[in-house]
Amino acid sequence: MKKQQSPEMYLIKNDQFWHCQFISLKPITIQIRNGFLNGNLEQQETIEISLTKFPTMERGIEVMSDQIQQKLHKGFREINSNDILKANEQQFQEKMVATSKKDLMQQKILKKVNLPEQRKPVVALTDDATQGKLVGEWPKYRARTHFGETLDLGPPGDTKPIACLLAGQWNESINPTNYLLSEKLDGMRIIWSGCEMFTRTGNSLNFPTSFVEGWPTTYLDGELWLDRGQFQKLVSIAKKKQSDYKAWKDIKFMVFDAPLLDEPFVNRYSKLKKAIEKIKNPHLVYVPHVVCRGYEHLKEELALAQQAGGEGLMLRDPSSIYEGKRSNTLLKVKTTMDSEATVIDHISGMGKFKDQLGALKVQTDAGITFQIGVGFNSKLRKDPPKIGSRVSYTYYGLTDDGKPRFPVFERIREDI
């Protein structure tokens, strides 16, 4: 039986295109793709994707019709979508004729990792992981202990912290095809040393002993995580001097690397998956990854992640070795860029913010100074972050002199 095509409309104006299509009936979901053409080829790096869900098909058709009429009034015209080589079709052709040495090497490496065929968005796989659906049922009783066992994840651990691998920022000049893709978690970065938990800056955390039962006695890199949008609650629990298992019972340690295992990332990831599946401790969860199929796949996953309340995505070079520094082998993908800076001064407010904080004067690690004047709630206006503290902010690219454009305060980095 011939597969029924989803309702769609493909419009063009000069070198612009606008493509609207129903992609799911449960729930009713419309995908809109727009960008630029080069002849009859979609330019992958220009494509923007949005997804919208509707309660009924009638409502979806009504909205789709309104948007089509608006485009037609602006000079767009309809063409047969078969006349355009879409980005996903280009990726298929590129895959068939790939000759780049790096692509061929990555494809060969990826065959070593037992990644399941992707049938769900990355955010849904994250939810499955935290519910134990990727490792089978968690035991009703405590997992068996593995004291003294490294489980092939590296040499025995220590009581000392190590430097973390820090992510660079993805941009559209970097082809994401064949990178390993995962959700960017809004959690607290932690190094497990085999017996202790350390934050990025080497501070040790107190935790319930039952929380880590059966964990490997070597180093693991990951994040403590409660749920999307629960970062502040997580930090308040984790930083207490006296740990309480009742407070920790919903926290997961989302593991994404074995730092001291001197092998390519695909090998490290494969081994940590096997170890965590063996341990079956509900607090120890591996972060699910899938193979990125290209620009359009990346943008679809980013739209779904942010629609679910997530921060964004992460890309990992499958052939990379772990480095205890910032590296472009690990890339964060967000609609806005983000970074951190140190508070060096408070700027007094004016008007309705008189006698309150007007802006923070901050300095980046590279020595760039600038002001952040938006993103503060009334509590922070009255009691601003202390001078010397670290803060996170988002921004939209850089000015000609290297300063963040339109910086927005996000939060105090209490976890570091």
KEDODREN-311392 format. One line per 4 residues: number of its first residue (from 1); their letters; for each residue x, y, z of C-alpha. Coordinates in steps of 0.25 Angstrom, whole numbers, padded with zeros to 4 digits. Each point is the difference from the previous one (the first is absolute). Example, Ala and Ser with C-alpha at 12.3 -4.5 7.8 and 13.67 -1.06 7.14 Angstrom:
1> AS> 0049 -0018 0031  0006 0014 -0002 $
END
This chain:
1> MKKQ> 0000 0000 0000  0005 0014 -0004  0003 0008 0012  -0009 0013 0001 $
5> QSPE> 0008 0013 -0001  -0002 0010 0012  -0007 0013 -0004  0010 0010 -0004 $
9> MYLI> 0002 0013 -0008  0013 0005 -0006  0002 0015 -0003  0011 0008 -0006 $
13> KNDQ> 0004 0015 -0002  0012 0003 -0008  0011 -0009 0008  -0009 -0001 0013 $
17> FWHC> -0008 -0013 0003  -0011 -0002 0010  -0005 -0015 0002  -0012 -0003 0009 $
21> QFIS> -0004 -0015 0003  -0008 -0009 0010  0010 -0009 0005  -0008 -0007 0011 $
25> LKPI> -0014 -0003 0003  0001 -0005 0014  0001 0012 0005  -0003 0008 -0012 $
29> TIQI> 0013 0007 -0003  0004 0010 -0011  0015 0002 -0004  0004 0013 -0007 $
33> RNGF> 0013 0001 -0007  0006 0012 -0006  0013 0005 -0006  0007 0002 -0013 $
37> LNGN> 0002 -0007 -0013  0012 -0002 -0009  -0007 -0003 -0013  -0008 -0012 0004 $
41> LEQQ> 0008 -0004 0012  -0003 0004 0014  0011 0007 0007  0001 -0009 0013 $
45> ETIE> 0007 0011 0008  -0011 0010 -0002  -0012 -0009 0004  -0009 0004 0012 $
49> ISLT> -0010 -0010 0006  -0012 0002 0009  -0010 -0011 0005  -0014 0004 0004 $
53> KFPT> -0010 -0010 0007  -0015 0002 -0002  -0012 -0006 0008  -0008 -0004 -0013 $
57> MERG> 0003 -0002 -0015  -0010 0011 -0004  0008 0011 0009  0013 -0005 -0006 $
61> IEVM> -0005 0002 -0015  -0006 0013 0004  0014 0005 0005  0007 -0006 -0012 $
65> SDQI> -0010 0007 -0009  0002 0014 0006  0015 -0001 -0001  0000 -0005 -0014 $
69> QQKL> -0009 0012 -0004  0009 0010 0007  0012 -0006 -0008  -0007 0001 -0013 $
73> HKGF> -0004 0015 0003  0015 0002 0002  0003 -0005 -0014  0003 -0014 0003 $
77> REIN> -0005 -0011 -0010  -0002 -0014 0001  0008 -0011 -0007  0001 -0015 -0001 $
81> SNDI> 0008 -0004 0012  0006 -0011 -0008  0007 0011 -0008  0009 0003 0012 $
85> LKAN> 0011 -0009 0005  -0003 0002 0015  0011 0000 0011  -0003 -0014 0005 $
89> EQQF> 0001 -0006 -0015  0013 0008 -0002  0005 -0007 0013  -0004 -0014 -0005 $
93> QEKM> 0008 0003 -0014  0012 0006 0008  0000 -0013 0008  0000 -0009 -0012 $
97> VATS> 0012 0008 -0006  0007 0004 0012  0015 0000 -0003  0006 0009 0012 $
101> KKDL> 0010 -0008 0008  -0006 0005 0013  -0014 -0004 -0004  0004 -0014 -0004 $
105> MQQK> 0008 -0001 0013  -0012 0004 0008  -0009 -0009 -0007  0010 -0012 0003 $
109> ILKK> 0001 0004 0015  -0015 0002 0002  -0002 -0015 -0005  0007 -0004 0013 $
113> VNLP> -0011 0006 0009  -0013 -0007 0002  -0009 0012 -0002  -0015 -0004 -0002 $
117> EQRK> -0007 0005 -0012  -0006 0014 0003  -0015 -0001 0001  -0002 0011 0011 $
121> PVVA> 0005 0014 0001  0012 0002 0009  -0008 0006 0011  -0009 -0012 0001 $
125> LTDD> 0012 -0009 0001  0005 0008 0012  -0014 -0002 0006  0001 -0015 -0002 $
129> ATQG> 0014 0000 0006  -0004 0007 0013  -0012 -0010 0001  0009 -0012 -0002 $
133> KLVG> -0006 -0004 -0013  0014 -0001 -0007  0006 -0010 0010  -0012 -0009 0003 $
137> EWPK> -0007 0000 0013  0008 0005 0012  0000 -0010 0012  -0010 0003 0011 $
141> YRAR> 0011 -0002 0010  0014 0005 0000  0009 -0003 -0011  0012 -0009 0003 $
145> THFG> 0012 0007 0003  0013 0001 -0008  0009 0005 0010  0014 0000 -0005 $
149> ETLD> -0004 -0002 -0015  0003 0010 -0011  -0009 -0007 -0010  0011 0002 -0011 $
153> LGPP> -0003 0015 0000  0014 0005 0004  0011 -0002 0011  -0005 0000 0014 $
157> GDTK> -0005 0014 0005  0006 0009 0011  -0005 0011 0010  0005 0011 -0009 $
161> PIAC> -0008 0008 -0010  0004 0001 -0015  -0002 0010 -0010  -0013 -0001 -0009 $
165> LLAG> -0002 0000 -0015  -0007 0013 -0003  -0009 0003 -0012  0002 0009 -0011 $
169> QWNE> -0011 0007 -0008  -0006 -0006 -0013  -0002 0008 -0012  -0005 -0003 -0014 $
173> SINP> 0014 0000 -0006  0002 -0014 0007  -0007 -0011 -0007  -0007 -0009 0011 $
177> TNYL> -0002 -0012 -0008  0005 -0013 0007  0003 0008 0014  -0007 -0007 0012 $
181> LSEK> -0012 0008 0004  -0006 0001 0014  -0009 0010 0008  0007 0011 0007 $
185> LDGM> -0004 -0002 0015  -0003 0012 0010  0008 -0007 0011  0012 0001 0009 $
189> RIIW> 0013 -0005 -0006  0006 -0010 0008  0013 -0009 0000  -0001 -0013 0007 $
193> SGCE> 0013 -0004 0005  -0003 -0015 0003  -0003 0004 0015  -0003 0015 0000 $
197> MFTR> -0009 0011 -0008  0007 0012 -0005  -0005 0013 -0006  0007 0006 -0012 $
201> TGNS> 0008 0009 0009  0004 -0012 0009  -0009 0002 0012  -0005 -0013 0006 $
205> LNFP> -0015 -0004 0002  -0006 -0008 0011  -0010 -0011 -0005  -0007 -0011 0006 $
209> TSFV> 0008 -0013 0000  -0012 -0008 -0006  0000 0010 -0012  0013 -0005 -0005 $
213> EGWP> -0001 -0015 0003  0006 -0009 -0011  0007 0012 -0007  0013 -0002 -0007 $
217> TTYL> 0013 0003 0008  0005 0008 -0011  -0002 0014 -0006  -0014 0004 -0007 $
221> DGEL> -0004 0013 -0006  -0014 0004 0001  -0011 0009 0006  -0009 -0001 0012 $
225> WLDR> -0014 0002 -0006  -0014 0001 0006  -0008 0005 -0012  -0001 0011 -0011 $
229> GQFQ> -0001 0013 0007  0003 -0005 0014  0015 0005 0001  -0002 0009 0012 $
233> KLVS> -0007 -0011 0008  0011 -0010 -0004  0011 0009 0005  -0007 0003 0013 $
237> IAKK> -0001 -0015 0003  0014 -0003 -0004  0007 0011 0007  -0005 -0004 0014 $
241> KQSD> 0010 -0004 0010  -0008 -0011 0005  -0006 -0009 -0012  -0014 -0005 0001 $
245> YKAW> -0004 -0012 -0008  -0014 0004 0000  0004 0013 -0007  0010 -0008 -0009 $
249> KDIK> -0010 -0011 -0004  -0004 0007 -0013  0014 0004 -0005  0007 -0007 -0011 $
253> FMVF> 0015 0000 -0003  -0001 0001 -0015  0014 -0005 -0005  0005 0003 -0014 $
257> DAPL> 0015 -0003 0001  0011 -0009 0007  0012 0011 0000  0012 -0009 0003 $
261> LDEP> -0004 -0011 -0011  0011 0003 -0010  -0009 -0003 -0012  -0009 0007 -0011 $
265> FVNR> -0013 0005 0006  -0008 -0011 -0007  0008 -0011 0007  -0002 0008 0014 $
269> YSKL> -0014 0002 -0002  -0003 -0015 -0004  0008 -0005 0012  -0007 0009 0010 $
273> KKAI> -0014 -0004 -0006  0003 -0014 0003  0005 0003 0014  -0012 0008 0004 $
277> EKIK> -0009 -0011 -0006  0007 -0010 0009  -0001 0008 0012  -0015 0004 -0001 $
281> NPHL> 0001 0011 0011  -0012 0009 -0003  0008 0012 0003  0011 -0003 -0010 $
285> VYVP> -0005 0002 -0014  0008 0002 -0013  -0004 0011 -0009  -0006 -0005 -0013 $
289> HVVC> 0007 0004 -0013  -0004 -0002 -0015  0007 0002 -0013  -0003 0014 -0006 $
293> RGYE> -0004 -0001 -0014  0003 0014 -0004  -0004 0015 0001  -0015 -0003 -0001 $
297> HLKE> 0000 -0011 0010  0007 0009 0010  -0010 0011 -0002  -0012 -0009 0002 $
301> ELAL> 0006 -0006 0013  0003 0014 0005  -0014 0005 -0003  -0006 -0012 0008 $
305> AQQA> 0010 0001 0011  -0003 0015 0003  -0015 -0003 -0002  0001 -0010 0011 $
309> GGEG> 0007 0010 0009  0014 -0005 -0002  0012 0009 -0001  0005 -0005 -0014 $
313> LMLR> 0009 -0011 -0005  0014 -0005 0000  0009 -0005 -0011  0012 -0010 0002 $
317> DPSS> 0011 -0003 -0009  -0001 -0016 0000  0015 -0001 -0002  0004 0010 0011 $
321> IYEG> 0009 -0002 0012  -0004 0006 0013  0007 0013 0003  0000 0007 0013 $
325> KRSN> -0003 0014 -0006  -0009 0007 -0010  -0001 -0007 -0013  -0007 0000 -0013 $
329> TLLK> -0001 -0015 0000  -0012 0003 0010  -0010 0010 -0005  -0013 0006 0006 $
333> VKTT> -0011 0004 -0010  -0010 0011 0004  -0008 0010 -0007  0007 0010 0009 $
337> MDSE> 0015 0000 0004  0004 -0001 0015  0012 0002 0009  0005 0004 0013 $
341> ATVI> 0006 0012 0006  0005 0005 0014  -0007 0012 0007  0009 0012 0002 $
345> DHIS> -0009 0011 0003  -0015 0004 0003  -0006 0012 -0009  -0011 0007 0007 $
349> GMGK> -0014 0001 -0006  -0008 0012 -0004  -0015 0003 -0001  -0008 -0012 0005 $
353> FKDQ> 0013 -0007 0004  0006 0012 0008  0007 -0005 0013  0000 -0014 -0007 $
357> LGAL> 0009 -0008 -0009  0000 0006 -0014  0011 -0009 -0007  0011 -0009 0003 $
361> KVQT> 0014 0003 -0005  0007 -0013 -0003  0013 -0005 -0006  0002 -0013 -0008 $
365> DAGI> 0011 -0009 0001  0006 0006 -0012  0000 0014 0007  -0011 0006 -0007 $
369> TFQI> -0009 0009 0008  -0014 0004 -0002  -0013 0003 0007  -0013 -0009 0002 $
373> GVGF> -0012 0008 0002  -0012 -0010 -0002  -0005 -0013 0005  0000 0003 0015 $
377> NSKL> -0013 -0002 0008  -0004 0010 0011  0008 -0009 0011  0013 0001 -0008 $
381> RKDP> -0002 0015 -0002  0000 0002 0015  0010 -0011 0003  0009 -0001 -0012 $
385> PKIG> 0011 -0011 -0002  0012 0003 0008  0013 0006 -0006  0009 -0011 -0003 $
389> SRVS> -0011 -0010 -0003  -0002 -0007 -0013  -0013 0002 -0008  -0005 -0006 -0013 $
393> YTYY> -0006 0008 -0011  -0005 -0002 -0014  0003 0009 -0012  -0002 0001 -0015 $
397> GLTD> 0014 0000 -0007  0011 0010 0002  0002 0015 -0003  0012 0004 -0008 $
401> DGKP> 0008 0003 0012  -0003 -0015 0005  -0011 0004 0011  -0012 -0009 0001 $
405> RFPV> -0012 0006 -0007  -0013 0002 0008  0005 -0008 0012  -0011 -0005 0009 $
409> FERI> 0002 -0005 0015  -0003 -0014 0002  0004 -0004 0014  0011 0000 0010 $
413> REDI> 0009 -0012 -0002  -0001 -0006 0014  0004 -0014 -0005  0014 0004 -0003 $
END
